[in-house]
Amino acid sequence: MEAHLITEVIEQYLDRQPAAEKIRLRLYMALRLAILDQALTQGTKLPPTRSLAEDLKLGRNTVVRAYEQLLVEGYLEGRVGDGTYVSDLVDLASKPAPPRRLIGTRREGLSRRGTMIASNAASSVIQHGAFMPGVPDVDLFPFSIWRRLVAKYITPSQSNLLHYTHLGYGPLKVALANYLRVTRMMVVDPKQIVVINGSHQSIDLCARLLADQGDRAWIEDPGYWGARNVLRAAGLDVLPIPLDAKGLAPTLADWETPPRLIFTSPSSQYPTGTVMALDRRLELLERAHQVGAWIIEDDYDNELRYDERPVASLFGLCRKQRVIYLGTLSKVMFPGLRLAYLVLPEDLVDAFVIGNSELYRGGRMPEQAALAEFIDEGYFTAHIKRMRGVYQERRDALRCAMESRLGDAVSVSGGHAGLQLLYRFRQPVDDASVAAESLARGVVCRPLSMYYADQQRAEPGLNLGFAAVPLKNIGPAATTLAEVIEHHL
């Protein structure tokens, strides 16, 4: 290929590169792609750096650095006294194929586990708006305080916090232990607390350290789909256990094949809001001890309780060390914080500290340090108190708007804690169609049926989040949703 044609090819590929990138990177990408596309074939001699720089109106150093990078990576080869050539070693079949969506039935490239995860995903790209459940109002978070605290710990004088760590930030554990003692009647040593990047990682760590592949895990049905998918992804045999008015309701037959793990949210079951009765709690603890099962207690929204009656944790009731307590900061602060914590029986602490370090690596120490001070200085409690009042007002507005319009066509549960209300239909309704139609009209909601692992037991309903919806928007959004529901009744 003649030199001027080679320059034209390079120029064409250079024009395709993002203008925002640095020119050296753009030239490197252009040359690399031209080689992979076979526009510049094996053995093609490239122009000298000086002449190519002149033709492209670039600095010579820009061309030299692009050539050097491609020489290092093997796309080009230099021949002493002869110039620079497209390498004969480049595999011309290596041009990347267009990406494919590997979701649905199993396809080449995904494992069975990968196919299962992709096929059963229930998270939505929409994570805000009326009435997305489980989402706090991040606009009301005291960002100026938080920004000041985080900035305090991202400085050269605090460089020790910028490294990996397997122990977590000690003062944060002390602050959390004190907080749990006051709010949850839990007496724990700070060493029993392991700080994790989010509740999903916490569940995954429990599954990997406490159960083997094929072991049975119980989940509530309906229940949190995220926990269900994490446990399945860890290779566990997940068995959905139905609920009754007292909470998780395993039968004697269920206990005959005992689980290794039991995932439950006893203080405010998600999504129903059911509070597990004391006799059911004591029975669950005793039977778990008898069969050697571990209980993962998900206490995801205890801070946001709207009545004066605190509900004791399972961990606080347990005298035989069978409960792992899972707490999260996502609901009371902001979801992107991605900090959760486990409170462990003393015998498990060392293994979990090692396991967390080996599987995920510890970090986020500046945020942990900022959170410890946020709690110790009273900002955390003040924010929770403020948000309880805001959320309670929004909860009441949603109930008034829905129930005044729909009356006996629906029944409500939950609302004593948390960020959402569950509405059940009193007659057969396709709740997935209701959710889809309401979304098309700008209102987000989650169908109750999607929370069931056993679809034979699925009941129709809607899970409605009120926390992140300004008061003035609740009435209009509820009116739109009620119109959709009335269309389907």
Order of alpha helices (4+ residues) and beta strands (2+ residues): alpha-alpha-alpha-alpha-beta-beta-alpha-alpha-alpha-beta-alpha-beta-alpha-beta-beta-alpha-beta-alpha-beta-alpha-beta-beta-alpha-alpha-alpha-beta-beta-alpha-beta-beta-alpha
